[in-house]
């Protein structure tokens, strides 16, 4: 969504500060790292009369800023540059040598305001949250009371009409100790914004017809009472076409919160990471597979869309344990699976312990794992190949509702199915350019044919076609036509009935019948074409 929340918070703090607001001018220049050229951006920036330039450094834009800085320093050798963001913890010396004068560590609103006042008085910049070549105090600083921080939304600094969606903060801090995460080394005291501020911000978002809101809280549902209060506020205030994304902890779900998530347009992202309790214990997480599955079933019962995250290569992870994690994740029926190769992010506990754990990784961004005692380069390559197959077949192909029926019929686990799909992709000339639904159909026909199960194909393909049509409607808003060999109501039974039993108990049409898939008054209809 390219909504620069960090920079907007700093800008808002500066223009709202009692001692600074009448003395300084602050502007935000917004570039997109995968679209804008860093050299051109540096030349554009150099045209302005700037005293102080601030940069937001993240994992994804570090290389972009390396080029930007090198060129800008040639054009503006005397400008003072400061930088904040997670990458300031990566290697401060390299950053300071690259042309950055001041590093802001932690959450920067208060730190940057103090820094600007020191610069205006001609003083050396120093204090907690500041690191320079002469003031080496690498201790992050975090505002203890979020209520005193001005809102980028309510002050009007954040012009939400300029963005397709917004990032929305309700809390900061995380009490958990996940060793791979920045939050594990940050401020684990959870601080909250006042409900009154959040209500006013939500009303503003509704007023400006914002369609996409990503709630940035590391664990939105950490406190049950507050979670219910906020979900009720969103349900009662948000417009029907607003979509919210939350990051939650599955183990903290209960019937009431799951029901509320199901009462407005939202999706959840849940960090499973691995289904192996020993692997998760190595990064400071407890895991009970039975409890996790029970909690996830609450979301499925209330029709809540959710995705799961998996990480390849955590300490103790093997290719086999990753495959089992993938099977477990798919058994939970998430709408999407986001799979990542472990990145040993500077500033995290895992990066600090990498040598002791023998985790070999790239020393520069993106800091990805190369090999470990339990996963060599070949294992990682195989896991990534499986990830790519899953990305295409399961997530992009929206296979959540029917992959279980296919795997059960053919006697494969989901990970085995995806391995075969990865092999199949090797035979396709340009799979990225082909329609994913067509690729799925071809693959399923081949798999069932190789197993001598062609007699199951009319039901299987109709079941797939039905859900592919629904997915097309949801994605595009267009009313597709699907060709079915069985009535839609009969096909719905395959959610819990095996294919072999289904074809023994249900009679197909004499020939495929086209059906329209459409929505009317928020109700889904699958109707046969007349005539």
Secondary structure, DSSP 8 states (H G I E B T S, - for coil): ----HHHHHHHHHHHH-TTTTTT---------TTTS-HHHHHHHHHTS--SEEEEE--GGGHHHHHHHHHHHHHH-TT-EEEEESGGGGT-HHHHHHTT--EEE-B--HHHHHHHHHHHHTT----STTEE-SS-B----B--S-GGGS--TTTTS-S-GGGSSEEEE-SEE------TTSGGGGS--S-EE--HHHHHHHHHHHHHTT--EEEE--TTTTSSHHHHHHHHHHHHHHS-TT-EEEEEE-GGG--HHHHHHHTTSSEEEEEEEE-S-HHHHHTTT----HHHHHHHHHHHHHTT-EEEEEEEE--TT--HHHHHHHHHHHHHTT-SEEEEEE-B--TTSHHHHTHHHHT-EE-SSTT-BEEEBTTB-HHHHHHHHHHHHHHIIIIIITT-TTTHHHHHHHHT--HHHHHHHHHHHHTT-S-GGGS-HHHHHHHHHHHHHHHTT-GGGHHHHHHHHHHHHHHHHHHHH----EEEESS-HHHHGGGGTS-HHHHHHH----SS-EEEEEEEETTEEEEEE---
